[in-house]
């Protein structure tokens, strides 16, 4: 994949040279026409487990029988390939001349800039316009086929990558915002919500990750982090609260092993919390075509 130059506006759309879309933009439009719903997973703070949440949300949606794609647009620190143990795979050309996404369990289709790097420790040193072009190519060239939901895992913050996705997919259904309970995280995560509002991107809700440690011996929950937490954030910002995901050491172990937690501990309380968080994604904006529940 060789990123090309691209002009862009500051708001929610691409700037077409001469007023007409170019070939890449036409490809993008055709790809997006086959994707019924697009959900971004955002966080204003790094280290909150956003990619882990995105991977498990994708699995939870696939469990419902939905056709799911998972796009990692973190240019500098892509995590999804490692979380799914597909980091050594390489995409092949698709029948229509595009790029075939990597196939994962339950029919989940995966794409990431990491698949195109020669080494896993390769540093990507790109400025904003080149990152925008790379994300446009990932969206336009990937032969997703027909998808019910595309889950987009964006890097922390409100910079180039989430802005590019919001511009390139102006009709995205919305964003799931991930935080942890402590105030230090909540302060930054608030910015993700104001980012969405500035771009007219609906906020589907807030997930509080690492919400207490469930003791593996007695089952009691220990509050590890102090702070007002995700529920207070959601209430203050006037957005839905999707639930709490407790800390479970098995979540970290499953991520390191490249096996999303829902596939290895499907009956645990944490797994049920992930599934509960998916519920609003099965009943998206009534003005759009609803995602089927099964």
ROMIVO-216596 format. One record per atom (N, C-alpha, C, O): residue in three letters; x, y, z. Coordinates in pm, whole numbers, padded with zeros to 5 digits, always signed. Layout:
// ROMIVO-216596
ALAXYZ...
//
This chain:
// ROMIVO-216596
UNK+00085-00118+00000UNK+00000+00000+00000UNK+00088+00123+00000UNK+00176+00137+00086UNK+00067+00211-00095UNK+00147+00331-00106UNK+00058+00452-00092UNK-00012+00487-00188UNK+00056+00519+00024UNK-00033+00633+00044UNK-00008+00742-00059UNK+00106+00772-00094UNK-00118+00802-00107UNK-00111+00911-00203UNK-00150+01041-00133UNK-00210+01038-00026UNK-00117+01154-00193UNK-00156+01283-00138UNK-00306+01303-00148UNK-00372+01246-00235UNK-00360+01385-00057UNK-00504+01404-00056UNK-00537+01534+00014UNK-00481+01564+00119UNK-00628+01614-00044UNK-00673+01736+00019UNK-00792+01707+00107UNK-00868+01614+00080UNK-00809+01786+00213UNK-00920+01762+00303UNK-00967+01893+00363UNK-00892+01991+00371UNK-01092+01894+00404UNK-01146+02010+00471UNK-01129+01994+00621UNK-01088+01888+00669UNK-01160+02100+00695UNK-01148+02092+00840UNK-01271+02031+00903UNK-01268+01994+01020UNK-01379+02018+00828UNK-01503+01967+00884UNK-01528+01823+00847UNK-01434+01745+00832UNK-01657+01787+00831UNK-01693+01647+00813UNK-01705+01605+00669UNK-01809+01551+00632UNK-01604+01626+00586UNK-01613+01579+00449UNK-01483+01597+00375UNK-01395+01670+00421UNK-01470+01529+00260UNK-01350+01539+00179UNK-01366+01651+00077UNK-01477+01678+00031UNK-01256+01714+00042UNK-01258+01821-00056UNK-01219+01763-00190UNK-01105+01722-00208UNK-01311+01757-00285UNK-01285+01701-00415UNK-01220+01805-00505UNK-01271+01916-00520UNK-01106+01769-00564UNK-01040+01860-00657UNK-01133+01887-00775UNK-01187+01794-00835UNK-01152+02013-00806UNK-01239+02048-00917UNK-01385+02020-00891UNK-01467+02027-00982UNK-01420+01987-00766UNK-01559+01961-00733UNK-01605+01820-00763UNK-01720+01787-00737UNK-01519+01735-00818UNK-01557+01598-00852UNK-01470+01499-00776UNK-01350+01524-00758UNK-01527+01386-00730UNK-01446+01285-00662UNK-01347+01220-00755UNK-01376+01198-00873UNK-01226+01189-00703UNK-01127+01119-00784UNK-01150+00969-00774UNK-01245+00924-00711UNK-01063+00892-00836UNK-01082+00747-00844UNK-01084+00682-00706UNK-01165+00593-00679UNK-00994+00728-00617UNK-00989+00669-00484UNK-01118+00699-00407UNK-01169+00614-00335UNK-01168+00819-00422UNK-01290+00857-00352UNK-01411+00781-00406UNK-01502+00748-00330UNK-01413+00754-00536UNK-01521+00673-00593UNK-01515+00530-00540UNK-01618+00470-00511UNK-01394+00476-00528UNK-01378+00343-00468UNK-01431+00341-00326UNK-01501+00249-00285UNK-01396+00446-00252UNK-01440+00455-00113UNK-01593+00456-00106UNK-01652+00388-00022UNK-01656+00532-00191UNK-01802+00537-00192UNK-01862+00401-00220UNK-01961+00362-00158UNK-01803+00327-00314UNK-01855+00192-00347UNK-01838+00097-00230UNK-01928+00019-00200UNK-01724+00103-00163UNK-01701+00015-00048UNK-01801+00046+00063UNK-01861-00045+00120UNK-01817+00173+00093UNK-01904+00212+00203UNK-02050+00177+00175UNK-02128+00158+00268UNK-02086+00170+00047UNK-02225+00135+00013UNK-02259-00007+00056UNK-02377-00040+00071UNK-02159-00092+00075UNK-02182-00231+00116UNK-02172-00251+00266UNK-02187-00363+00316UNK-02146-00143+00339UNK-02133-00150+00485UNK-02253-00079+00546UNK-02268+00042+00531UNK-02338-00153+00616UNK-02463-00098+00664UNK-02444+00001+00779UNK-02511+00103+00785UNK-02351-00030+00870UNK-02331+00056+00987UNK-02183+00063+01019UNK-02109-00035+01003UNK-02140+00180+01065UNK-02001+00201+01105UNK-01999+00260+01246UNK-02066+00360+01273UNK-01920+00197+01333UNK-01909+00241+01472UNK-01762+00262+01504UNK-01680+00171+01487UNK-01727+00382+01551UNK-01590+00409+01594UNK-01576+00383+01744UNK-01670+00407+01820UNK-01460+00335+01785UNK-01428+00318+01927UNK-01318+00417+01959UNK-01207+00410+01904UNK-01349+00512+02049UNK-01260+00624+02077UNK-01225+00632+02224UNK-01294+00576+02310UNK-01116+00701+02252UNK-01083+00740+02389UNK-00987+00857+02383UNK-00895+00858+02300UNK-01007+00953+02470UNK-00914+01065+02477UNK-00788+01032+02554UNK-00697+01115+02562UNK-00780+00913+02610UNK-00668+00874+02697UNK-00614+00739+02655UNK-00691+00646+02630UNK-00482+00727+02646UNK-00421+00598+02619UNK-00420+00509+02742UNK-00428+00559+02855UNK-00411+00379+02722UNK-00400+00286+02833UNK-00529+00249+02901UNK-00529+00192+03010UNK-00643+00282+02837UNK-00772+00251+02899UNK-00829+00118+02849UNK-00938+00078+02890UNK-00757+00050+02762UNK-00804-00078+02711UNK-00899-00065+02594UNK-00983-00152+02572UNK-00887+00043+02518UNK-00979+00071+02408UNK-00975-00037+02301UNK-01080-00082+02254UNK-00855-00080+02261UNK-00845-00183+02156UNK-00901-00316+02204UNK-00963-00389+02127UNK-00878-00348+02331UNK-00935-00470+02388UNK-01087-00464+02385UNK-01154-00562+02352UNK-01143-00348+02419UNK-01288-00330+02413UNK-01336-00344+02269UNK-01436-00411+02244UNK-01266-00281+02173UNK-01307-00288+02033UNK-01308-00432+01983UNK-01402-00474+01915UNK-01203-00509+02015UNK-01195-00647+01968UNK-01308-00731+02026UNK-01368-00812+01955UNK-01337-00714+02155UNK-01442-00793+02217UNK-01581-00748+02175UNK-01673-00830+02168UNK-01599-00620+02146UNK-01726-00575+02092UNK-01750-00636+01954UNK-01862-00675+01922UNK-01645-00645+01874UNK-01659-00708+01742UNK-01701-00855+01756UNK-01785-00903+01681UNK-01641-00925+01852UNK-01678-01064+01874UNK-01823-01074+01923UNK-01898-01162+01880UNK-01862-00985+02014UNK-01998-00987+02067UNK-02101-00964+01956UNK-02207-01027+01956UNK-02070-00876+01863UNK-02159-00853+01750UNK-02165-00975+01659UNK-02272-01013+01612UNK-02048-01037+01635UNK-02045-01157+01550UNK-02122-01272+01615UNK-02181-01354+01544UNK-02122-01279+01748UNK-02199-01381+01818UNK-02348-01371+01786UNK-02420-01471+01789UNK-02393-01249+01755UNK-02533-01228+01722UNK-02565-01264+01577UNK-02677-01246+01531UNK-02466-01315+01507UNK-02486-01353+01368UNK-02463-01241+01268UNK-02495-01256+01150UNK-02408-01129+01314UNK-02383-01017+01223UNK-02252-01037+01147UNK-02159-01102+01195UNK-02247-00981+01028UNK-02125-00981+00947UNK-02043-00859+00991UNK-02086-00745+00973UNK-01926-00884+01048UNK-01851-00779+01119UNK-01714-00760+01056UNK-01644-00857+01025UNK-01677-00634+01037UNK-01541-00597+01000UNK-01477-00521+01116UNK-01546-00451+01190UNK-01346-00535+01131UNK-01273-00465+01238UNK-01153-00396+01175UNK-01060-00462+01129UNK-01156-00263+01173UNK-01052-00183+01110UNK-00972-00111+01217UNK-01027-00036+01297UNK-00841-00133+01217UNK-00749-00068+01310UNK-00684+00049+01237UNK-00604+00028+01146UNK-00718+00172+01276UNK-00661+00289+01210UNK-00555+00357+01297UNK-00521+00473+01273UNK-00504+00286+01396UNK-00393+00339+01475UNK-00266+00322+01393UNK-00215+00211+01380UNK-00217+00431+01338UNK-00101+00426+01248UNK+00028+00398+01324UNK+00113+00323+01276UNK+00042+00457+01443UNK+00170+00450+01514UNK+00178+00334+01614UNK+00288+00290+01648UNK+00066+00284+01660UNK+00068+00175+01758UNK-00048+00079+01740UNK-00128+00063+01832UNK-00059+00015+01623UNK-00172-00076+01600UNK-00168-00197+01693UNK-00065-00262+01707UNK-00282-00225+01757UNK-00288-00334+01855UNK-00376-00451+01812UNK-00357-00563+01858UNK-00471-00426+01723UNK-00568-00529+01688UNK-00503-00656+01633UNK-00543-00765+01674UNK-00405-00649+01542UNK-00345-00774+01493UNK-00289-00862+01603UNK-00304-00984+01599UNK-00223-00802+01703UNK-00170-00880+01814UNK-00282-00938+01899UNK-00275-01053+01941UNK-00386-00858+01926UNK-00496-00905+02009UNK-00569-01023+01946UNK-00631-01103+02017UNK-00563-01034+01813UNK-00630-01144+01742UNK-00531-01249+01692UNK-00570-01344+01625UNK-00404-01234+01725UNK-00299-01327+01684UNK-00295-01345+01531UNK-00281-01456+01481UNK-00308-01232+01460UNK-00296-01237+01314UNK-00185-01142+01268UNK-00181-01103+01152UNK-00095-01106+01360UNK+00006-01005+01330UNK+00106-01050+01224UNK+00173-00967+01162UNK+00118-01182+01202UNK+00214-01231+01103UNK+00148-01262+00969UNK+00215-01308+00876UNK+00018-01235+00958UNK-00051-01259+00832UNK-00031-01141+00738UNK-00001-01029+00782UNK-00046-01165+00611UNK-00034-01059+00511UNK-00154-01067+00417UNK-00188-01175+00369UNK-00219-00953+00391UNK-00335-00953+00302UNK-00298-00994+00159UNK-00187-00968+00113UNK-00391-01057+00091UNK-00376-01096-00048UNK-00467-01011-00135UNK-00564-00952-00086UNK-00437-01003-00265UNK-00529-00931-00355UNK-00665-01000-00357UNK-00676-01122-00347UNK-00770-00918-00370UNK-00905-00972-00378UNK-00946-00988-00524UNK-00877-00940-00614UNK-01057-01055-00547UNK-01102-01083-00683UNK-01132-00957-00761UNK-01122-00956-00884UNK-01170-00849-00692UNK-01207-00726-00763UNK-01091-00628-00776UNK-01111-00511-00811UNK-00969-00675-00747UNK-00852-00591-00760UNK-00817-00512-00636UNK-00721-00435-00637UNK-00895-00529-00529UNK-00865-00463-00403UNK-00777-00550-00315UNK-00696-00629-00364UNK-00794-00534-00184UNK-00717-00609-00086UNK-00814-00690-00001UNK-00911-00636+00052UNK-00788-00818+00010UNK-00874-00904+00092UNK-00837-00887+00239UNK-00720-00900+00274UNK-00933-00857+00326UNK-00902-00846+00469UNK-00863-00981+00526UNK-00894-01085+00468UNK-00797-00979+00639UNK-00757-01102+00707UNK-00881-01164+00774UNK-00956-01095+00843UNK-00901-01291+00753UNK-01016-01360+00811UNK-00982-01406+00952UNK-00878-01467+00976UNK-01072-01377+01045UNK-01060-01421+01183UNK-01180-01509+01216UNK-01268-01528+01133UNK-01181-01561+01339UNK-01290-01648+01383UNK-01426-01579+01367UNK-01435-01456+01368UNK-01528-01659+01352UNK-01667-01613+01345UNK-01691-01523+01225UNK-01786-01445+01223UNK-01605-01533+01125UNK-01623-01456+01003UNK-01582-01311+01013UNK-01606-01234+00919UNK-01519-01270+01124UNK-01476-01130+01139UNK-01363-01101+01040UNK-01267-01177+01029UNK-01377-00990+00969UNK-01277-00948+00871UNK-01194-00834+00931UNK-01249-00739+00985UNK-01062-00845+00920UNK-00971-00755+00992UNK-00877-00685+00895UNK-00825-00747+00802UNK-00857-00556+00917UNK-00758-00481+00839UNK-00686-00384+00931UNK-00745-00325+01021UNK-00553-00367+00906UNK-00470-00278+00986UNK-00349-00238+00906UNK-00301-00314+00822UNK-00299-00118+00931UNK-00174-00074+00869UNK-00059-00167+00907UNK+00039-00177+00834UNK-00071-00235+01021UNK+00037-00323+01068UNK+00066-00435+00970UNK+00179-00484+00964UNK-00033-00476+00892UNK-00013-00586+00797UNK+00082-00548+00684UNK+00132-00636+00613UNK+00107-00418+00666UNK+00188-00373+00554UNK+00327-00328+00597UNK+00407-00284+00514UNK+00357-00340+00726UNK+00489-00302+00775UNK+00585-00420+00764UNK+00547-00533+00795UNK+00709-00396+00720UNK+00803-00508+00703UNK+00843-00574+00834UNK+00876-00693+00835UNK+00841-00499+00944UNK+00878-00553+01075UNK+00783-00498+01180UNK+00734-00385+01169UNK+00758-00579+01283UNK+00664-00537+01387UNK+00715-00418+01467UNK+00636-00345+01526UNK+00848-00399+01470UNK+00902-00285+01545UNK+00931-00165+01455UNK+01000-00071+01495UNK+00878-00169+01334UNK+00897-00058+01240UNK+00820+00065+01289UNK+00701+00057+01318UNK+00888+00178+01299UNK+00823+00303+01338UNK+00765+00370+01215UNK+00833+00385+01113UNK+00639+00412+01224UNK+00574+00486+01116UNK+00584+00634+01150UNK+00526+00680+01248UNK+00658+00708+01070UNK+00684+00849+01097UNK+00619+00930+00985UNK+00684+00970+00888UNK+00490+00954+01002UNK+00412+01023+00900UNK+00346+01147+00958UNK+00309+01150+01075UNK+00332+01249+00874UNK+00254+01365+00910UNK+00107+01342+00875UNK+00072+01242+00812UNK+00022+01436+00917UNK-00121+01421+00903UNK-00172+01386+00765UNK-00248+01290+00752UNK-00135+01461+00657UNK-00191+01431+00525UNK-00161+01289+00478UNK-00244+01226+00413UNK-00042+01238+00512UNK-00009+01101+00469UNK-00090+00999+00547UNK-00131+00896+00492UNK-00114+01026+00675UNK-00198+00935+00754UNK-00341+00934+00700UNK-00404+00829+00690UNK-00391+01052+00665UNK-00525+01061+00608UNK-00534+00976+00481UNK-00630+00902+00461UNK-00432+00988+00394UNK-00431+00913+00269UNK-00425+00762+00294UNK-00491+00684+00224UNK-00345+00721+00393UNK-00334+00578+00423UNK-00467+00522+00472UNK-00506+00412+00432UNK-00536+00596+00557UNK-00666+00550+00607UNK-00768+00546+00494UNK-00850+00454+00487UNK-00763+00644+00406UNK-00853+00644+00290UNK-00830+00519+00206UNK-00925+00456+00159UNK-00704+00483+00186UNK-00673+00364+00108UNK-00720+00237+00177UNK-00774+00147+00113UNK-00700+00230+00309UNK-00748+00112+00381UNK-00898+00094+00362UNK-00946-00017+00343UNK-00971+00205+00369UNK-01116+00199+00353UNK-01156+00170+00210UNK-01250+00093+00186UNK-01087+00230+00114UNK-01127+00220-00026UNK-01080+00092-00093UNK-01148+00038-00180UNK-00963+00042-00053UNK-00907-00074-00120UNK-00947-00207-00056UNK-00944-00311-00121UNK-00986-00203+00071UNK-01020-00329+00137UNK-01153-00382+00086UNK-01254-00312+00089UNK-01151-00504+00039UNK-01272-00568-00015UNK-01349-00631+00101UNK-01341-00751+00125UNK-01423-00548+00172UNK-01496-00594+00289UNK-01612-00685+00250UNK-01654-00770+00329UNK-01664-00668+00129UNK-01787-00736+00095UNK-01903-00671+00169UNK-01895-00555+00208UNK-02010-00746+00187UNK-02127-00695+00256UNK-02107-00711+00407UNK-02086-00822+00456UNK-02113-00599+00480UNK-02097-00602+00625UNK-02220-00543+00691UNK-02279-00448+00641UNK-02259-00601+00805UNK-02362-00538+00887UNK-02302-00425+00970UNK-02363-00319+00984UNK-02182-00448+01025UNK-02118-00347+01110UNK-01967-00346+01084UNK-01903-00451+01081UNK-01912-00226+01064UNK-01768-00207+01063UNK-01730-00137+01193UNK-01775-00025+01218UNK-01648-00203+01276UNK-01598-00145+01400UNK-01461-00085+01371UNK-01371-00155+01323UNK-01444+00042+01400UNK-01318+00112+01372UNK-01249+00145+01503UNK-01301+00222+01584UNK-01132+00086+01525UNK-01054+00111+01645UNK-00957+00225+01616UNK-00862+00208+01539UNK-00981+00342+01677UNK-00898+00460+01654UNK-00796+00474+01767UNK-00819+00423+01877UNK-00685+00541+01742UNK-00586+00563+01848UNK-00638+00661+01951UNK-00738+00729+01927UNK-00571+00671+02066UNK-00615+00768+02167UNK-00607+00911+02115UNK-00527+00943+02028UNK-00691+00995+02170UNK-00685+01136+02136UNK-00786+01176+02030UNK-00872+01098+01990UNK-00772+01299+01984UNK-00865+01357+01888UNK-00788+01411+01768UNK-00819+01519+01716UNK-00687+01337+01725UNK-00599+01384+01619UNK-00634+01334+01481UNK-00751+01314+01449UNK-00531+01313+01400UNK-00547+01287+01257UNK-00632+01164+01226UNK-00719+01170+01140UNK-00607+01053+01297UNK-00673+00928+01258UNK-00825+00931+01281UNK-00899+00904+01187UNK-00874+00962+01401UNK-01020+00969+01415UNK-01082+01079+01330UNK-01195+01065+01283UNK-01010+01189+01311UNK-01061+01295+01225UNK-01075+01246+01081UNK-01174+01275+01014UNK-00975+01170+01034UNK-00981+01117+00897UNK-01102+01026+00879UNK-01172+01036+00779UNK-01125+00937+00976UNK-01239+00846+00964UNK-01370+00923+00965UNK-01460+00894+00886UNK-01381+01022+01053UNK-01503+01101+01060UNK-01527+01177+00930UNK-01642+01195+00889UNK-01421+01222+00864UNK-01435+01292+00737UNK-01467+01198+00623UNK-01549+01229+00537UNK-01402+01082+00621UNK-01417+00989+00510UNK-01547+00911+00517UNK-01598+00866+00414UNK-01602+00894+00638UNK-01731+00825+00654UNK-01826+00921+00724UNK-01855+00902+00842UNK-01873+01023+00655UNK-01955+01125+00722UNK-02089+01072+00774UNK-02153+01138+00855UNK-02131+00954+00727UNK-02258+00897+00774UNK-02236+00783+00874UNK-02323+00696+00888UNK-02123+00783+00942UNK-02099+00682+01046UNK-02209+00691+01152UNK-02258+00800+01182UNK-02246+00576+01207UNK-02356+00573+01303UNK-02320+00637+01436UNK-02408+00687+01506UNK-02191+00637+01471UNK-02153+00701+01596UNK-02030+00639+01656UNK-01961+00559+01594UNK-02004+00679+01781UNK-01882+00637+01850UNK-01915+00581+01987UNK-02004+00629+02056UNK-01841+00477+02024UNK-01839+00427+02161UNK-01712+00483+02224UNK-01603+00465+02171UNK-01726+00549+02338UNK-01614+00615+02405UNK-01576+00534+02528UNK-01661+00502+02611UNK-01447+00503+02540UNK-01397+00417+02648UNK-01318+00500+02748UNK-01234+00581+02709UNK-01345+00479+02876UNK-01269+00544+02982UNK-01239+00443+03091UNK-01288+00330+03088UNK-01158+00483+03187UNK-01141+00410+03312UNK-01194+00500+03423UNK-01220+00618+03398UNK-01212+00449+03545UNK-01284+00526+03648UNK-01215+00652+03696UNK-01283+00747+03735UNK-01081+00657+03696UNK-01014+00767+03764UNK-01031+00898+03690UNK-01045+00901+03568UNK-01030+01006+03766UNK-01054+01139+03711UNK-00952+01176+03604UNK-00986+01247+03509UNK-00828+01130+03618UNK-00725+01163+03521UNK-00765+01117+03381UNK-00741+01187+03282UNK-00826+00999+03374UNK-00873+00951+03244UNK-00998+01024+03199UNK-01010+01062+03083UNK-01091+01044+03291UNK-01219+01106+03257UNK-01199+01246+03199UNK-01269+01286+03106UNK-01104+01321+03254UNK-01077+01457+03205UNK-01044+01454+03056UNK-01095+01536+02979UNK-00960+01360+03015UNK-00921+01352+02873UNK-01032+01292+02787UNK-01050+01333+02673UNK-01106+01196+02842UNK-01210+01131+02764UNK-01324+01228+02732UNK-01391+01213+02630UNK-01347+01326+02818UNK-01447+01428+02788UNK-01420+01492+02651UNK-01512+01527+02578UNK-01292+01506+02620UNK-01255+01570+02493UNK-01299+01486+02373UNK-01330+01541+02267UNK-01303+01354+02389UNK-01352+01270+02280UNK-01498+01297+02251UNK-01541+01293+02136UNK-01575+01325+02356UNK-01717+01354+02337UNK-01735+01489+02269UNK-01818+01503+02179UNK-01657+01589+02312UNK-01668+01719+02244UNK-01616+01711+02100UNK-01665+01782+02013UNK-01519+01624+02075UNK-01472+01598+01939UNK-01586+01546+01852UNK-01607+01593+01741UNK-01659+01449+01905UNK-01771+01392+01829UNK-01876+01499+01801UNK-01930+01506+01690UNK-01905+01581+01899UNK-02006+01685+01879UNK-01962+01787+01776UNK-02044+01837+01699UNK-01834+01819+01774UNK-01784+01916+01676UNK-01798+01863+01534UNK-01811+01940+01439UNK-01795+01730+01519UNK-01803+01668+01386UNK-01941+01608+01358UNK-01958+01536+01259UNK-02038+01637+01443UNK-02173+01582+01427UNK-02173+01430+01423UNK-02252+01369+01350UNK-02084+01369+01500UNK-02077+01223+01511UNK-02150+01182+01638UNK-02106+01217+01747UNK-02260+01109+01628UNK-02334+01071+01748UNK-02249+00991+01845UNK-02167+00909+01805UNK-02268+01016+01973UNK-02203+00935+02077UNK-02301+00825+02119UNK-02404+00853+02181UNK-02268+00703+02086UNK-02356+00591+02119UNK-02352+00559+02267UNK-02447+00501+02321UNK-02243+00595+02333UNK-02236+00574+02477UNK-02095+00563+02527UNK-01999+00560+02450UNK-02084+00558+02660UNK-01955+00549+02730UNK-01945+00413+02796UNK-02040+00366+02860UNK-01831+00349+02781UNK-01800+00225+02852UNK-01691+00256+02955UNK-01589+00315+02921UNK-01714+00216+03079UNK-01610+00228+03182UNK-01537+00096+03192UNK-01592-00003+03240UNK-01414+00095+03145UNK-01330-00026+03150UNK-01247-00026+03278UNK-01227+00079+03340UNK-01200-00144+03318UNK-01119-00161+03440UNK-01196-00111+03562UNK-01139-00044+03649UNK-01323-00142+03567UNK-01413-00089+03670UNK-01417-00184+03790UNK-01511-00261+03806UNK-01315-00177+03873UNK-01308-00265+03990UNK-01247-00399+03956UNK-01261-00449+03844UNK-01181-00456+04052UNK-01117-00587+04037UNK-01203-00693+04106UNK-01231-00683+04225UNK-01243-00792+04029UNK-01320-00903+04084UNK-01222-01006+04140UNK-01142-01063+04066UNK-01229-01028+04271UNK-01138-01123+04336UNK-01165-01264+04283UNK-01279-01311+04289UNK-01063-01332+04232UNK-01085-01467+04179UNK-01115-01570+04287UNK-01157-01682+04255UNK-01093-01535+04415UNK-01114-01630+04525UNK-01250-01614+04591UNK-01321-01712+04613UNK-01287-01488+04622UNK-01413-01468+04695UNK-01523-01405+04612UNK-01640-01405+04651UNK-01485-01351+04494UNK-01586-01290+04407UNK-01620-01148+04441UNK-01698-01085+04370UNK-01563-01093+04550UNK-01589-00954+04586UNK-01517-00859+04489UNK-01414-00894+04430UNK-01573-00740+04472UNK-01513-00642+04383UNK-01436-00538+04463UNK-01490-00478+04557UNK-01311-00517+04427UNK-01226-00417+04491UNK-01214-00298+04398UNK-01177-00313+04281UNK-01244-00177+04448UNK-01233-00057+04367UNK-01087-00014+04362UNK-01035+00039+04459UNK-01022-00039+04249UNK-00880-00010+04234UNK-00856+00138+04210UNK-00764+00197+04266UNK-00941+00199+04126UNK-00923+00339+04090UNK-01026+00427+04162UNK-01143+00392+04169UNK-00980+00539+04214UNK-01073+00639+04267UNK-01116+00730+04153UNK-01049+00739+04051UNK-01227+00797+04172UNK-01272+00892+04070UNK-01421+00880+04046UNK-01485+00785+04091UNK-01475+00978+03974UNK-01619+00981+03949UNK-01663+00877+03848UNK-01778+00832+03852UNK-01574+00839+03757UNK-01603+00728+03668UNK-01684+00761+03546UNK-01727+00874+03524UNK-01704+00655+03464UNK-01771+00671+03336UNK-01917+00706+03346UNK-01969+00778+03261UNK-01985+00656+03449UNK-02129+00685+03461UNK-02152+00833+03487UNK-02242+00894+03429UNK-02070+00890+03575UNK-02082+01033+03602UNK-02046+01115+03479UNK-02110+01217+03450UNK-01944+01071+03406UNK-01907+01138+03282UNK-02023+01138+03183UNK-02056+01241+03124UNK-02084+01021+03165UNK-02196+01011+03072UNK-02312+01100+03114UNK-02374+01166+03031UNK-02340+01102+03242UNK-02450+01184+03293UNK-02421+01333+03271UNK-02507+01408+03226UNK-02297+01374+03304UNK-02261+01515+03290UNK-02264+01561+03145UNK-02299+01675+03115UNK-02226+01471+03054UNK-02218+01507+02912UNK-02347+01477+02837UNK-02359+01509+02719UNK-02444+01416+02906UNK-02573+01390+02843UNK-02569+01283+02736UNK-02636+01295+02634UNK-02490+01176+02759UNK-02481+01065+02664UNK-02511+00935+02737UNK-02501+00931+02860UNK-02546+00829+02666UNK-02577+00702+02732UNK-02456+00641+02802UNK-02342+00659+02760UNK-02483+00569+02910UNK-02380+00491+02978UNK-02405+00344+02944UNK-02512+00290+02972UNK-02306+00280+02882UNK-02323+00144+02831UNK-02286+00036+02932UNK-02321-00080+02913UNK-02216+00074+03040UNK-02186-00025+03142UNK-02041-00028+03183UNK-01956+00043+03129UNK-02015-00113+03282UNK-01881-00127+03340UNK-01823-00262+03304UNK-01891-00364+03307UNK-01693-00261+03269UNK-01618-00384+03242UNK-01518-00402+03356UNK-01422-00326+03365UNK-01539-00501+03445UNK-01446-00519+03557UNK-01306-00562+03511UNK-01288-00612+03400UNK-01210-00541+03598UNK-01075-00592+03574UNK-01075-00742+03599UNK-01124-00789+03702UNK-01020-00816+03506UNK-01002-00959+03521UNK-00867-00994+03461UNK-00847-00969+03342UNK-00774-01051+03538UNK-00642-01084+03481UNK-00651-01168+03355UNK-00561-01164+03271UNK-00759-01245+03340UNK-00774-01328+03223UNK-00790-01246+03095UNK-00758-01293+02986UNK-00840-01121+03109UNK-00854-01035+02991UNK-00715-01002+02935UNK-00694-01008+02814UNK-00622-00967+03024UNK-00485-00937+02980UNK-00418-01061+02922UNK-00349-01054+02821UNK-00440-01175+02989UNK-00377-01298+02937UNK-00432-01335+02800UNK-00357-01378+02712UNK-00562-01319+02782UNK-00621-01354+02652UNK-00571-01261+02543UNK-00549-01304+02430UNK-00553-01131+02577UNK-00499-01038+02478UNK-00358-01073+02437UNK-00325-01069+02319UNK-00274-01106+02534UNK-00137-01145+02503UNK-00132-01274+02421UNK-00042-01294+02339UNK-00230-01360+02443UNK-00235-01487+02370UNK-00300-01472+02233UNK-00301-01567+02154UNK-00353-01354+02204UNK-00417-01332+02076UNK-00552-01399+02063UNK-00590-01445+01955UNK-00625-01404+02174UNK-00756-01468+02176UNK-00852-01378+02253UNK-00844-01373+02375UNK-00942-01306+02186UNK-01032-01217+02259UNK-01102-01287+02374UNK-01141-01404+02363UNK-01116-01215+02483UNK-01168-01272+02607UNK-01301-01344+02587UNK-01325-01448+02648UNK-01388-01290+02504UNK-01519-01351+02484UNK-01510-01490+02423UNK-01601-01572+02440UNK-01402-01518+02352UNK-01387-01650+02291UNK-01329-01752+02388UNK-01339-01873+02364UNK-01267-01705+02497UNK-01203-01798+02589UNK-01273-01808+02724UNK-01255-01906+02796UNK-01353-01707+02760UNK-01422-01707+02889UNK-01565-01659+02869UNK-01606-01557+02924UNK-01639-01732+02789UNK-01767-01682+02741UNK-01874-01671+02849UNK-01973-01599+02830UNK-01857-01740+02963UNK-01961-01738+03066UNK-01926-01651+03187UNK-02004-01645+03282UNK-01810-01585+03184UNK-01765-01507+03299UNK-01840-01374+03307UNK-01894-01328+03206UNK-01844-01312+03426UNK-01912-01182+03441UNK-01860-01075+03346UNK-01937-00993+03295UNK-01729-01074+03322UNK-01672-00975+03231UNK-01726-00995+03090UNK-01755-00898+03019UNK-01740-01121+03050UNK-01795-01150+02917UNK-01937-01099+02905UNK-01975-01043+02802UNK-02016-01117+03009UNK-02154-01067+03006UNK-02157-00914+03001UNK-02247-00856+02940UNK-02060-00849+03065UNK-02053-00703+03060UNK-02024-00655+02917UNK-02083-00557+02872UNK-01934-00724+02848UNK-01907-00689+02708UNK-02034-00705+02624UNK-02065-00618+02542UNK-02105-00814+02644UNK-02227-00837+02565UNK-02333-00732+02594UNK-02403-00687+02503UNK-02346-00693+02721UNK-02445-00591+02756UNK-02412-00458+02689UNK-02502-00384+02650UNK-02284-00428+02675UNK-02243-00301+02614UNK-02278-00295+02466UNK-02289-00186+02409UNK-02294-00411+02403UNK-02324-00417+02261UNK-02469-00382+02232UNK-02502-00344+02120UNK-02558-00395+02331UNK-02702-00383+02307UNK-02741-00258+02227UNK-02819-00269+02133UNK-02688-00139+02261UNK-02728-00021+02183UNK-02684-00027+02037UNK-02744+00038+01952UNK-02580-00105+02008UNK-02532-00115+01870UNK-02625-00201+01785UNK-02615-00203+01662UNK-02716-00272+01851UNK-02812-00355+01779UNK-02941-00278+01750UNK-03032-00331+01687UNK-02948-00156+01797UNK-03067-00074+01778UNK-03024+00069+01750UNK-03047+00159+01830UNK-02961+00086+01635UNK-02904+00216+01601UNK-03012+00315+01560UNK-03130+00280+01553UNK-02971+00437+01534UNK-03060+00548+01503UNK-03179+00503+01419UNK-03161+00439+01315UNK-03298+00535+01462UNK-03420+00491+01393UNK-03430+00550+01253UNK-03505+00500+01170UNK-03355+00656+01228UNK-03357+00716+01094UNK-03275+00636+00996UNK-03280+00661+00875UNK-03197+00539+01046UNK-03116+00455+00961UNK-03174+00315+00963UNK-03260+00284+01045UNK-03127+00231+00874UNK-03170+00092+00872UNK-03122+00026+00998UNK-03002+00031+01026UNK-03208-00037+01076UNK-03170-00098+01203UNK-03086-00222+01179UNK-03112-00298+01085UNK-02985-00243+01264UNK-02906-00364+01258UNK-02986-00477+01316UNK-03040-00463+01426UNK-02997-00591+01247UNK-03077-00702+01300UNK-03015-00760+01426UNK-02893-00756+01443UNK-03097-00813+01514UNK-03049-00870+01640UNK-02997-01010+01623UNK-02932-01062+01713UNK-03023-01073+01513UNK-02972-01209+01490UNK-02968-01240+01344UNK-02927-01350+01305
//
